[in-house]
Amino acid sequence: MHNIDNLDADKHLAASTQSTTATEQNTHWHGYDILKESGILIIEEEAKHTHQIEPILDNFGFTRLFTAQTCEDCQTLLNDSTQRHDQRVNLIIIDMMNRALDALSLCKNLARQRHLAEIPVLLVSPVVEWCDDALNAGLDAGALDIVFKPLQQHNLIPRVLTLLRLKKERDNSHLKQRQLERELAERRIMETRLKFMINHDELTGLCNRQRLEQALDVAILQSDLNGRQSSLVYIDLNHFKAINDLEGHDAGDRLLTTVANILRAHYGASATISRINADEYAILFEDCNEKTAFNHAKSIRQGIDTLQFRVDNRKYQVAASFGIVAIKPGLWSSSSDILGSADKACYEAKRKGRNSIHLFDKKDNKFDILREDAYWVPRIREALASSRLRLLFQPVMDIGNNKIDRFEALIRMIDKNNEMITPDNFIPVAERNGLIQEIDLWVINRAFGMLANSVKVHKDISFNINLSSTAFHENKFLLSVKSKLLQTGIDAKRITFEITETAAVTNYKKGRDMLQQLRELGFGIALDDFGSGFNSFSHLKQLPIDYIKIDGSFITNLMHDVTDQTLVKSITEIARKLGKKTVAEFVLNRETLDKLKVYGVDYAQGYFIGKPEELTAYNSGRT
């Protein structure tokens, strides 16, 4: 047992220790300051016994010392310590001389309690000198160490500090493990949400257009291989824009969600339901003929007709138009054809008076195409013969320095009233009737000539020129490009040819060879509408390209669509790693441009940067 002389010796040891150099003190004792704030529970039968342990700890600087005499007191105090930080116990010291409890049984009981098992236990042996039996018995009971009497600072304090440090390291290890588990759980949730967003509409939770196109591709394959018939019902809400404009986007979103819930209630488990545009939905019914699809459309129409949409005290009657396409063997080659035809059928339903249902007939479509071709072909030929074609130029801005010295050449036709006709009116006709090659060559001749004859202010500009898919199948095209390059003497680096993913992979080998030859001549190659194809990323590694033009559908709603943001960031990062530049189309406002700059996109193009105009409207290198 301790006497006054022992305590004086301990104090002398503490004073001697404190007289070490400042460097040693900072190095050796800095970590102890934190440990001295640890809670230590001393379990003794009588208070007088406690005086053997507590003065040593108190003299060393421990400030949070708790005492208990019985197992009940110990359990109560430990339970409280798990709830209150100021009562937290980090070490338990049990004097085995306590006649009110069995110290070894108490150790075993603490080890069985999950919330207490991590607290280290130090036993104080009743034996005055070293005893293997006492040591083994204590360790087997769950204690981490044992100290033999007589107690002195030099044999108690090192054990206490070691066990407290062990407890702290355990706590840190458990904390890191919990943090890791939480991070892994959050990552799994994020990955699951991202996978969901890639194939689903964020507002309604329905499938998105990409998921529907995949399902349609499968339906076409099943139809051609197994004769399995499916049907697509295309739904367009009537007057949605008016409601959205009058009542605001929140009301519009609520209406779209309400309609989505109606569709789910009808066919949620038996069909692929998707929202493919702002106010347009589509439902793919498998193993379904036209008659059954027509009945489905009538059922949906009845459900929407009963919807009375209210905003405050105002009530709106909602209605929709329906287009139906039957997917039969040998009729369809792509999902885009089906969706385009369904859209046309829906348009016919609207022409019949809205709230109507129209079944698409491919024969009718053929007559429409014939009539369209008969109207446009003579006009295209006349425009080529009488120089009624024009090139407008839309600026492409370098986001890094805000400079504009690159322009995309965009073709227009001039009608007899000197009105400009956009290419979507005549290019499809030209492609169907073998006139697109002449248009390609006209654009090449005109653009190369303008660069060769450009005035001083335009000497540093470059052009992006769109190529049709047929350019890859004509050796004449490459020969014409080489000839024009020699004739004009312009630097090939001032020209970048743009091709769509579809055009590049339609005849993959021939297209790749053509692109490679153009690059060898010094021209740049841009892959247009990137991301719209099903296997877009695989094309990046295979095709010899320099620029990636991110499809405008990912840009227009970039500020509000998390999925678009994720995809644009991914495309930009992958392009950078592959050494390719990125161009964002359809940039319509400053906010979108700023976000693209944050993502690291290299170039921007769109009405916010500049509309297509005559080249004279721009100055080279302007900012």
Secondary structure, DSSP 8 states (H G I E B T S, - for coil): ---HHHHHHHHHHHHHHHTS-HHHHHHHHHHHHHHTTSEEEEE-SSHHHHHHHHHHHHHHT--EEEEESSHHHHHHHHHHHTT-GGG---EEEEETT-TTS-HHHHHHHHHHSTTTTTS-EEEEESSSS--HHHHHHHHHHT-SEEEESS--HHHHHHHHHHHHHHHHHHHHHHHHHHHHHHHHHHHHHHHHHHHHHHHB-TTT-SB-HHHHHHHHHHHHHHHHHH---EEEEEEEETTHHHHHHHH-HHHHHHHHHHHHHHHHHHHTTTSEEEEEETTEEEEEESS--HHHHHHHHHHHHHHHHT-EEEETTEEEE--EEEEEEEE-TTT-S-HHHHHHHHHHHHHHHHHTTSS-EEE--HHHHHHHHHHHHHHHHHHHHHHHHTT-EEEEEEEEEETTTTEEEEEEEEEEEE-TTS-EE-HHHHHHHHHHTT-HHHHHHHHHHHHHHHHHT--GGGTT-EEEEE--GGGGG-HHHHHHHHHHHHHH---GGGEEEEEEHHHHHHTHHHHHHHHHHHHHTT-EEEEEEETSSTTHHHHHHHS--SEEEE-GGGTTTTTT-HHHHHHHHHHHHHHHHTT-EEEE----SHHHHHHHHHHT--EEESTTT---B-GGG--TTB-
